[in-house]
């Protein structure tokens, strides 16, 4: 046999079986699980209870400063909050009925996109003034884009020191990002007119600014042009320039202010030019004039101050009773620095009536608080009151008016004496002090001839603004001042009350034996009153044979005020007026209506010759038939007259 037997071929290793693919199933399971988690989270975040929980946690994180109530809606769309309150020691802000709609799907593309933000009411009240200086922020950049397409506020009320300012129909659009903030189409209705504004401010220091605003008069008469003020702000928050132009009727003007908003004294420069200013245009009760005003002021980096004021009246000269403004010119110069400021070359020129000249200064230490030590005085050598009002007597008054400040106390002293007419004795002296927001007038006295009027009182400028006033007249004769009735008045008047939150006053008077129109005059009375109610009225007046009596209350349901007039000699009031009048009048208040009850008889007074006698009867156009309610009263029966019914009308007060 052959020893070289061929080797037996090796048996190949078996091929391993392929494992089943499980990754697709795991991915599917993961996707499904993720979907469940995302869906659950979406469901959880969309619940109203989740929104309420988030609002509660946000409020708790403020330490009780923020309160949210009535939270409804979803994080995915519309939200509603009944009331938001933010309260600190210095500020209180309350917003009501807030509705917000936004688009969370735009978070990745546009940032926070708020479609609308509407609120019914916002009230902001300053609870306590703070001396803390406002600092310029480090940045205004938003970490992500924010856009507000439609913001509306029905009413906003701002309260400070008891005074409230209301703004309505506020609308705006707002956009902010890392580069800038943009305000567009802002509008509001203010007590002064319609406000509109647009502007941009950079998000990084020094915060470059570009903004415009306008204020237009809302209501004007037929054919009149509405008054308008236009503003433009530029520069940045280190140094801001503000340009203004305005017009109202014939009056117009321009102004430029340079401000450092975060400096100790923000105003750096001011230039104002105004012309054709007529006080009578703004209020027909004021005298007319044609005023031109120029003001210039500057504060430099060395704290030096310079400036001037110049006011000229180019209108016709005249007196107040002629509806003319007696003032012809006013001017003054400002100089020095913030530590020692002076006011020089002050002139107040009243034309033919005379002039006042004066000067003043302010000294303020480096660490001194408040205004510092200040003094300002005006002096006149000759002042004629007849040049102010035509009914006054010609005078030659000389004297001084001085204002001073020491620490936190301000004082006013007036000493004016008549030097022209022998025996006239016209003299005015007064001293007043303001300290800790309380005005105190120990005495102010006007003497004329042998008579005088003395006034004293005090008033608080804060809190309830309580006041107290006493006036005492002794042998005062108005004719000593000018073309006024001869009299000899001896009277005492007391009044006290408060002006906030609503005014309320109690007053009483006593007329000691006096004379008016060459007739004996006497009386006394008292009453209490507020904005809605008059009570405790009890007054009697007698002039010669004529008397008036008032008694009762009015304003609250069920109250009545009675008048009794007995004019036996009306000629005591005017020489060309004669006759007699006897009237009883009672005014009731019931169910929101006023009821007037008249009874009386009179001998008709007439101007000129002849006499007419008759019974007083209310004109037919004012009477209303009230059948079944007519009856004779004691006055009617006593005078032989007849009762003329009852006049009913809507509430008059």
Buried (B, 14 or more C-beta within 10 A) or exposed (E): EEEEEEEEEEEEEEEEEEEEEEEEEEEEEEEEEEEEEEEEEEEEBBEEEBBBEBBEEEBEEEEEEBEBEBBEBBBBEEBBBBBBBBBEEEBBBBBBBBBBBBBBEBEEEEBBBBBBBBBBBBBBBEEEEEEEEEEEEEEBBBEEBBBBBBBBBBBBBBBEEBEEEEBEBBBBBBBBBEBBBBBBEBEBBBEEBBBBBBBBBBBEBEBBBBBBBBBBBEEEEEEEEBBBBBBBBBBBBBBBBBBBBBBBBEBBBEBBBBBBBEBEEEEBBBBBBBBBBBBBBEEEEBBBBBBBBBBBBBBEEEEEBBBBBBBBBEBEBBBBEBBBBBBBBBBBBBBBBBEEBBBEEBBBBBBEBBBBBBBBBBBBEEEEEEBBBBBBBBBBEEBBBBBBBEEBBEBBBBBBBBBBBEEEEBBBBBBBBBBBEEEBBBBBBBBBBBEEEEBBBEEBBBBBBEBBBBBBBBBBEEEBBBBEBBBBBBBBBBEBBBEEEEBBBBBBBBBBBBBBEEEBBBBBBBBBEBBBBEBBBBBBBBBBBBEEBBBEBBBBBBBBBBBBBBBBBBBEEEBBBBBBBBBEBBBBBEEEEBBBBBBBBBBBBEEEEBBBBBBBBBBEBEEEEEEEEEBBBBEEEEBEEEEEEEEEBEBBEEBEBBBBBBBEEEEEE
